[in-house]
């Protein structure tokens, strides 16, 4: 008898989460470089091939919420109300993410990342990918067929704001300062929508 798709997908998601949770626990307990893929697989009670079917690389085990973060960023643009300006929506989403990652419980996680060249490099490449997805969402919001330089710039700035605020002594003040500059730059540089309206779609 074939297992129903819904149940199969739930089992896969549960296995993936168990692997990620196990990996993070081991990395924080022993150190990222001291734990190998086989250690994680054995502790999670899965085959190495099963682990790699869920995570393409060891670094990906640390950033298991990668796709969720990317989706939340793009939805901040595509899911906002027609009256909400684009920069305001991005500021709100980045603020929520910064508050989450600067909470006391998250500090060991980010200390681990900051202390590992491999994880820092992986995070950098991840942020570039997120910025491109965000740029595409901004372009779509403006009715453009592909991201313009302005779309890519605001997306890069938003992701850089996350990184800079996370590392700042006062993350909230840093975000306010950074997004003040982003808002001023976007008011000048934002491209026109298809109708020629410089505000683009949805009051951007």
C-alpha positions as CSV (number, residue, x, y, z in Angstrom):
1,X,0.0,0.0,0.0
2,X,1.4,3.4,-1.0
3,X,1.9,5.9,1.8
4,X,-0.3,9.0,1.4
5,X,1.7,12.0,0.1
6,X,0.8,14.2,3.0
7,X,2.1,11.7,5.6
8,X,5.2,11.0,3.5
9,X,6.0,14.7,3.3
10,X,5.4,15.2,7.1
11,X,7.8,12.3,7.8
12,X,10.4,13.9,5.5
13,X,10.0,17.3,7.2
14,X,10.3,15.6,10.7
15,X,13.4,13.8,9.6
16,X,15.0,17.0,8.2
17,X,14.2,18.9,11.4
18,X,15.6,16.1,13.6
19,X,18.9,16.1,11.6
20,X,19.1,19.9,11.8
21,X,18.4,20.0,15.5
22,X,20.9,17.3,16.2
23,X,23.6,19.0,14.1
24,X,23.1,22.3,15.9
25,X,23.3,20.7,19.3
26,X,26.5,18.9,18.4
27,X,28.1,21.9,16.8
28,X,27.3,24.1,19.9
29,X,28.5,21.4,22.3
30,X,31.7,20.3,20.6
31,X,32.5,23.1,18.1
32,X,31.6,23.2,14.4
33,X,35.0,22.0,13.1
34,X,35.1,19.1,15.6
35,X,31.9,17.5,14.4
36,X,31.7,15.6,11.1
37,X,28.8,14.6,8.9
38,X,29.0,11.0,10.1
39,X,28.8,12.2,13.7
40,X,25.6,14.0,12.9
41,X,24.1,11.1,11.0
42,X,24.9,8.6,13.7
43,X,23.5,10.9,16.4
44,X,20.3,11.5,14.4
45,X,20.0,7.8,13.6
46,X,19.9,8.3,9.8
47,X,22.2,7.2,7.0
48,X,24.7,9.6,5.6
49,X,22.9,9.4,2.3
50,X,19.7,10.4,4.0
51,X,21.4,13.4,5.5
52,X,22.7,14.5,2.2
53,X,19.2,14.1,0.6
54,X,18.1,16.9,2.9
55,X,21.2,19.0,3.2
56,X,23.7,19.5,0.3
57,X,26.6,20.5,2.6
58,X,27.7,20.6,6.2
59,X,27.3,24.3,6.3
60,X,23.6,24.0,5.2
61,X,23.0,22.1,8.5
62,X,23.6,25.3,10.4
63,X,21.3,27.4,8.1
64,X,18.4,25.0,7.9
65,X,15.9,28.0,8.0
66,X,17.6,29.5,4.9
67,X,14.5,29.1,2.7
68,X,12.2,30.4,5.4
69,X,14.2,33.5,5.8
70,X,14.3,34.1,2.0
71,X,10.5,33.5,1.7
72,X,9.8,36.0,4.6
73,X,11.9,38.6,2.9
74,X,10.1,38.3,-0.4
75,X,6.7,38.2,1.3
76,X,7.5,41.4,3.0
77,X,7.3,43.0,-0.4
78,X,4.7,40.8,-2.2
79,X,2.4,40.4,0.8
80,X,2.2,44.0,2.2
81,X,-0.9,46.1,2.0
82,X,-1.3,48.4,-1.0
83,X,-0.9,51.4,1.3
84,X,2.4,50.3,2.9
85,X,5.6,51.8,1.3
86,X,8.2,49.3,0.2
87,X,11.0,50.5,2.4
88,X,8.7,50.5,5.4
89,X,7.8,46.9,4.8
90,X,11.4,45.9,4.4
91,X,12.4,47.7,7.5
92,X,9.8,45.9,9.5
93,X,10.9,42.5,8.3
94,X,14.6,43.1,8.8
95,X,13.9,44.5,12.3
96,X,12.0,41.3,13.2
97,X,14.9,39.2,11.9
98,X,17.5,41.2,13.8
99,X,15.5,41.1,17.0
100,X,15.3,37.3,16.7
101,X,19.0,36.8,16.0
102,X,20.2,39.2,18.7
103,X,18.1,37.6,21.5
104,X,20.2,36.1,24.3
105,X,19.4,32.5,23.2
106,X,20.7,33.1,19.7
107,X,24.1,34.5,20.8
108,X,26.0,31.1,20.9
109,X,24.7,30.4,17.4
110,X,26.1,33.6,16.0
111,X,29.3,33.3,17.9
112,X,29.8,29.9,16.2
113,X,29.2,31.4,12.8
114,X,31.4,34.5,13.4
115,X,34.2,32.1,14.6
116,X,34.1,29.9,11.5
117,X,35.5,31.1,8.1
118,X,33.6,28.4,6.3
119,X,30.3,29.4,7.9
120,X,31.0,33.1,7.3
121,X,31.6,32.5,3.7
122,X,28.5,30.3,3.4
123,X,26.4,33.0,5.0
124,X,27.8,35.6,2.6
125,X,26.9,33.5,-0.4
126,X,23.5,32.9,1.1
127,X,22.8,36.6,1.6
128,X,23.7,37.3,-2.0
129,X,21.2,34.7,-3.1
130,X,18.6,36.1,-0.8
131,X,19.3,39.6,-2.2
132,X,18.7,38.4,-5.7
133,X,15.4,36.8,-4.8
134,X,14.4,40.0,-3.0
135,X,15.4,42.1,-6.1
136,X,13.2,40.0,-8.2
137,X,10.3,40.5,-5.8
138,X,10.8,44.3,-5.9
139,X,11.0,44.3,-9.7
140,X,7.7,42.3,-9.9
141,X,6.1,44.7,-7.4
142,X,7.1,47.6,-9.8
143,X,5.8,45.7,-12.8
144,X,9.3,45.3,-14.3
145,X,10.2,42.2,-16.3
146,X,13.6,41.9,-14.6
147,X,15.4,43.5,-11.7
148,X,16.9,46.9,-12.5
149,X,20.1,48.1,-10.8
150,X,18.0,50.1,-8.4
151,X,16.1,46.9,-7.4
152,X,19.2,45.0,-6.8
153,X,20.8,47.9,-4.9
154,X,17.9,48.2,-2.4
155,X,17.9,44.4,-2.0
156,X,21.6,44.4,-1.2
157,X,21.2,47.3,1.1
158,X,18.4,45.5,3.0
159,X,20.5,42.4,3.5
160,X,23.5,44.4,4.5
161,X,21.3,46.3,7.0
162,X,20.6,42.9,8.6
163,X,24.3,42.1,9.0
164,X,25.4,45.6,10.1
165,X,22.6,45.9,12.7
166,X,23.2,42.4,14.0
167,X,26.8,43.3,14.8
168,X,26.0,46.8,16.2
169,X,26.1,47.7,19.9
170,X,22.6,49.1,19.5
171,X,20.8,47.1,16.7
172,X,17.6,49.2,16.8
173,X,19.5,52.5,16.4
174,X,21.6,51.0,13.7
175,X,18.6,49.9,11.7
176,X,16.9,53.3,12.0
177,X,20.0,55.0,10.8
178,X,20.6,52.6,7.9
179,X,17.0,52.5,6.7
180,X,16.9,56.3,6.9
181,X,19.6,56.3,4.3
182,X,18.0,53.5,2.3
183,X,14.7,55.4,2.2
184,X,16.3,58.6,1.0
185,X,18.3,56.7,-1.7
186,X,15.2,54.8,-2.9
187,X,13.1,58.0,-3.2
188,X,15.7,59.2,-5.7
189,X,16.7,56.0,-7.5
190,X,13.6,53.9,-7.6
191,X,12.6,53.0,-11.2
192,X,9.3,53.8,-12.8
193,X,6.5,51.3,-13.1
194,X,5.1,50.4,-16.5
195,X,2.7,53.4,-16.3
196,X,5.6,55.8,-15.8
197,X,4.6,56.4,-12.2
198,X,7.9,56.8,-10.3
199,X,6.4,55.2,-7.2
200,X,5.8,52.0,-9.0
201,X,3.1,49.5,-7.9
202,X,1.5,49.6,-4.4
203,X,2.8,53.0,-3.4
204,X,6.4,51.8,-3.3
